[in-house]
Structures are given as C-alpha cells and as structure tokens.
Amino acid sequence: MNELIPQTGNYKMLLSYQKTDVIYQITFDFCNRFLTKGDRTIDQMVQADYLLFRQLERLSQDFIKNGGFSERMTALRKKQRGY
C-alpha cells in the first residue's frame, strides 16, 4: 500500500468526480428542458457526458490506486536513493 496516498476507495469525495456529477446533472436538466424527446442531439449530449463521467471516474480510481505522477516520481527517487 502506498503510504503517501492511503487507498480509501471513496472516489465520490474527489473533486474531479464531483465536477463530472454536476456536469451530468446540468446536461440532463438541459436536455429535458430545451430539447424535444427523441431528438438525436439529446442522445449525443447524454452519450458524450456519460463517457466523460466514466473516464473521470476511472481516472479517479487510478489516482487512488497509483497516486499522481509526482507521488510516483518521488517514490521512485526515494527507492533509488535507499530511503
């Protein structure tokens, strides 16, 4: 386990997850308010939003599991120096 970043598994607390959740909710509300049912634009917007949401969710999980680039670089540097 990485001591620098404890693996909590609570990705819903990550800022990136919270932002994508808000984007998803705004897109959903926009589609319901301003576009007619069955409009292809709705399908495209929701699909794009869903894919973005899933991508950021996955990145959040990877960050929890592996840490960020700086953390990995520091760990490798310490390992190389024998700390």
C-alpha positions in Angstrom: 0.0 0.0 0.0 1.2 3.5 -0.8 1.9 5.4 2.4 1.7 8.8 0.6 -1.9 8.3 -0.5 -3.9 5.9 1.5 -6.3 3.8 -0.5 -9.7 4.9 0.8 -11.8 3.8 -2.2 -14.0 6.9 -1.6 -13.8 8.3 -5.1 -17.0 10.3 -4.7 -15.1 12.7 -2.4 -12.7 13.5 -5.3 -13.2 16.9 -6.8 -13.0 15.5 -10.4 -15.9 13.1 -9.6 -17.9 15.9 -8.0 -17.4 18.1 -11.1 -18.4 15.4 -13.5 -21.5 14.6 -11.5 -22.6 18.3 -11.7 -21.9 18.4 -15.4 -24.0 15.3 -15.9 -26.9 16.7 -13.9 -26.8 20.0 -15.8 -26.7 18.2 -19.2 -29.6 16.0 -18.1 -31.7 19.0 -17.0 -30.8 21.0 -20.2 -31.9 18.1 -22.4 -35.2 17.7 -20.5 -36.0 21.5 -20.6 -34.9 22.6 -24.1 -34.8 19.6 -26.4 -37.7 17.5 -27.7 -37.9 13.8 -26.8 -36.4 11.6 -29.4 -34.0 14.3 -30.6 -30.7 12.9 -31.7 -28.9 15.9 -30.1 -30.1 14.6 -26.7 -28.6 11.2 -27.4 -25.3 12.6 -28.4 -25.1 15.0 -25.5 -26.0 12.3 -22.9 -23.6 9.8 -24.5 -20.7 12.3 -24.5 -21.5 13.3 -20.9 -21.7 9.7 -19.8 -18.4 8.9 -21.5 -16.7 11.9 -19.8 -18.3 10.9 -16.5 -17.0 7.3 -16.8 -13.5 8.5 -17.9 -13.1 10.8 -15.0 -14.5 8.1 -12.6 -11.8 5.7 -13.9 -9.1 8.4 -13.6 -10.1 9.0 -10.0 -9.9 5.3 -9.2 -6.5 5.1 -10.9 -5.3 8.1 -8.9 -6.4 6.5 -5.6 -4.7 3.2 -6.6 -1.5 4.5 -8.1 -1.2 8.1 -6.9 -0.3 11.0 -9.2 2.8 11.4 -11.3 4.6 13.5 -8.7 3.9 10.9 -6.0 5.2 8.1 -8.2 8.2 10.0 -9.2 9.1 10.8 -5.5 8.6 7.2 -4.5 11.0 6.1 -7.3 13.5 8.7 -6.3 13.5 7.6 -2.7 13.7 3.9 -3.7 16.7 4.7 -5.8 18.4 6.6 -3.0 17.7 3.9 -0.5 15.3 5.8 1.8 
